[in-house]
Structure formats: structure tokens, C-alpha cells
Amino acid sequence: MIVGTEWLIEATGCDAEKLRDEGILRSVFDSVITDLGLKAIDSIWHKFPGEGGVTGLVALTESHLACHTYPEHGTATFNLYCCRTRPEWDWDSRLKTSLCAATVNVTKIERGGSTTTEPRSFSAGGDV
């Protein structure tokens, strides 16, 4: 039984100034939400001072959309989790356009698959 789909996106070789621009990142979020027919509940944004990046999180009725940017490394990471089936979003061309990304890697994970694993406990000292 699949309970959701998660996309992990890493854009590298991005323009550092674009990674510091909260407005550009909000625009990317708006496009994802509109294009996929998602419904935003609330959002939190934080622009780090000086040369720092931006962190954004939008709670969706379908789950969440988040990003973290690292201008000093030319990298942006995104996470979209949807508990209902959605079409693929063109992260590659959209982030190459909006952030001037050189490369965009997308990993799609079907959550709640039939694979089961034994629960494990961990502590600061290692396996318990």
C-alpha cells in the first residue's frame, strides 16, 4: 500500500544571488502549488542574514513543500511530499530557469511500500 510520494530535489551550480532571493523561491513554490493543484495551509520563511540563504516551508493539505538554499555552495534542496497521486513536476527546466542551476537531480520515493523492516532503536552510543 502506497501512502504517499516524496520527491527529493537537489539543484547545484545555482546563481548565489538567486539562492538568497526569497521572492524567487516563493515564486517556485507558487508554481509547484498551482501546477500540481495543491492547497497551501500556511507557510514559514526565513532569510538568513548577510550572504546566507533561505529556508521555506509550506504546509499543504496534501502534506508539505520545503526548501533550503546554500548560496556559498551554489545549492538548493527541495522536498515535496504528497499523500495523493500527483503528476511529475518539471523540476529540471524550472530550476535551471529560475535559479540558473547547472544540474538538477530528482529522487522519487513511494512511501508506505510493501517492504517491511524490523524496528530498530538507536542511542547516542550506537545500536541498542
GILINMO-V231102 format. One record per residue. N is the residue number from 0. RES is the residue in one small letter. PSI is psi as a letter, one per 30 degrees, with the letter a starting at -180 (none if undefined). BURIAL is I if it has 16 or more other C-alpha atoms within 10 Angstrom, else O. D_CENTER is the distance of its C-alpha to the mean C-alpha in Angstrom with 2 decimals. Layout:
BEGIN
N:RES:PSI:BURIAL:D_CENTER
N:RES:PSI:BURIAL:D_CENTER
END
This chain:
BEGIN
0:m:k:O:23.63
1:i:k:O:19.95
2:v:f:O:18.40
3:g:l:I:14.92
4:t:k:I:12.46
5:e:k:I:9.12
6:w:k:I:7.10
7:l:k:I:5.88
8:i:k:I:5.85
9:e:j:I:8.10
10:a:k:I:10.16
11:t:l:I:13.49
12:g:g:I:16.72
13:c:l:I:15.25
14:d:k:I:17.70
15:a:e:I:17.75
16:e:e:O:18.96
17:k:e:I:16.18
18:l:f:I:13.67
19:r:f:I:15.99
20:d:j:O:16.20
21:e:e:I:14.54
22:g:e:O:16.08
23:i:e:O:14.41
24:l:e:I:10.85
25:r:e:I:12.22
26:s:e:O:13.65
27:v:e:I:10.56
28:f:e:I:9.32
29:d:e:O:12.97
30:s:e:O:13.15
31:v:e:I:10.44
32:i:e:I:12.17
33:t:e:O:15.56
34:d:e:O:15.40
35:l:g:O:14.28
36:g:h:O:16.63
37:l:l:I:14.39
38:k:j:O:15.96
39:a:k:I:14.67
40:i:e:O:16.61
41:d:l:O:15.86
42:s:l:O:13.62
43:i:k:O:13.79
44:w:k:O:13.43
45:h:k:O:14.97
46:k:j:O:16.31
47:f:k:O:17.84
48:p:l:O:21.46
49:g:b:O:23.00
50:e:g:O:21.07
51:g:l:I:17.99
52:g:a:I:14.44
53:v:k:I:12.32
54:t:k:I:10.14
55:g:k:I:9.03
56:l:k:I:8.69
57:v:k:I:10.08
58:a:k:O:12.04
59:l:l:I:12.85
60:t:f:O:16.08
61:e:f:I:14.26
62:s:c:I:11.92
63:h:l:I:8.69
64:l:k:I:5.63
65:a:l:I:4.43
66:c:l:I:4.63
67:h:k:I:7.61
68:t:k:I:10.17
69:y:i:I:13.27
70:p:e:I:15.94
71:e:f:O:18.53
72:h:f:O:16.86
73:g:h:I:15.59
74:t:k:I:12.04
75:a:k:I:8.55
76:t:k:I:5.54
77:f:l:I:1.87
78:n:k:I:2.29
79:l:k:I:4.98
80:y:k:I:8.37
81:c:k:I:11.54
82:c:f:I:15.00
83:r:l:O:16.71
84:t:k:O:16.88
85:r:l:O:15.10
86:p:l:O:15.75
87:e:k:O:13.63
88:w:k:O:11.98
89:d:i:O:13.18
90:w:e:I:10.19
91:d:d:I:12.98
92:s:e:O:15.44
93:r:e:I:13.40
94:l:f:I:11.68
95:k:e:I:15.10
96:t:e:O:16.72
97:s:e:I:14.78
98:l:g:I:14.01
99:c:h:I:16.84
100:a:k:I:14.79
101:a:e:I:17.32
102:t:k:O:15.25
103:v:k:I:12.01
104:n:k:O:11.50
105:v:k:I:9.87
106:t:k:O:10.66
107:k:k:O:11.43
108:i:k:O:12.86
109:e:j:O:15.40
110:r:k:I:15.75
111:g:g:O:19.29
112:g:l:O:21.07
113:s:f:O:24.77
114:t:k:O:24.56
115:t:k:O:25.82
116:t:l:O:26.06
117:e:k:O:28.36
118:p:k:O:26.95
119:r:k:O:27.17
120:s:k:O:27.65
121:f:l:O:26.77
122:s:l:O:28.31
123:a:f:O:28.15
124:g:f:O:30.97
125:g:a:O:29.38
126:d:k:O:29.90
127:v:none:O:32.12
END
